[in-house]
Amino acid sequence: MRRSLIIALGIMAIILGVEFLLIESANLYAAADTQPSSFINPAGSPSSNVSVWQPKEWMPWASLAAGTITVLYAFTLPRRWRSGAVA
């Protein structure tokens, strides 16, 4: 159970790192003032409470590295448990 959870967290970090590599920025809309018509009508004015988030240059590489190390760690867990050295 613990091993599968660690593998899942590592894979999620890898996916997040790949997404950070692919995007330039993300627009975050506040739910209170956003109307559904502003998403459908491209000619309409965008919501006034949009914040733009840009990932730092190091974020994709750090997330990919952390996810890879986590997955590799999870694959070596059964060997550690068999030898009796539980971390």
C-alpha positions in Angstrom: 0.0 0.0 0.0 2.8 2.4 0.9 4.7 1.6 -2.2 1.8 2.3 -4.5 1.1 5.6 -2.8 4.8 6.7 -3.2 4.8 5.6 -6.9 1.5 7.6 -7.5 3.0 10.7 -5.9 6.1 10.4 -8.0 4.1 10.0 -11.2 2.0 13.0 -10.3 5.2 15.1 -9.8 6.5 13.9 -13.2 3.2 14.8 -14.9 3.2 18.2 -13.2 6.7 18.8 -14.4 5.8 18.0 -18.0 2.8 20.4 -17.7 5.1 23.1 -16.4 7.4 22.6 -19.4 4.5 22.9 -21.9 2.7 26.0 -20.5 3.9 29.6 -20.6 1.3 30.9 -18.1 -2.0 29.9 -16.5 -5.0 32.2 -16.0 -6.7 31.8 -12.6 -10.3 33.0 -12.4 -12.0 33.8 -9.1 -15.3 31.9 -8.9 -17.3 34.7 -7.3 -17.5 37.2 -10.2 -17.0 35.0 -13.2 -20.0 34.4 -15.4 -20.3 31.3 -17.7 -20.9 33.6 -20.7 -17.4 35.1 -20.4 -15.9 31.7 -21.2 -18.1 31.0 -24.2 -18.2 34.5 -25.8 -14.7 35.4 -27.1 -15.8 38.9 -28.0 -16.9 39.6 -24.5 -14.6 41.4 -22.0 -12.7 39.0 -19.7 -13.4 39.0 -16.0 -11.7 41.7 -14.0 -10.3 39.4 -11.4 -8.1 37.2 -13.5 -4.6 36.5 -12.1 -1.9 35.2 -14.4 0.5 32.7 -12.9 3.8 31.9 -14.7 5.9 29.0 -13.5 9.5 29.8 -12.6 12.3 28.5 -14.9 13.4 25.9 -12.3 10.0 24.5 -11.5 9.6 21.9 -14.3 13.1 20.5 -13.8 12.7 20.3 -10.0 9.3 18.6 -10.3 10.6 16.1 -12.9 13.7 15.4 -10.8 11.7 14.9 -7.6 9.2 12.7 -9.3 11.9 10.5 -10.9 13.8 10.1 -7.6 10.5 9.3 -5.8 9.6 6.6 -8.4 13.1 5.1 -8.3 13.0 5.1 -4.5 9.6 3.3 -4.5 11.0 0.6 -6.9 13.8 -0.1 -4.5 11.6 -0.4 -1.4 10.9 -4.2 -1.7 14.7 -4.9 -1.7 15.0 -2.8 1.5 12.2 -4.7 3.2 13.6 -8.1 2.3 17.0 -7.3 3.7 15.4 -6.1 7.0 16.5 -2.5 6.8 13.3 -0.6 6.9 13.8 3.2 6.4 
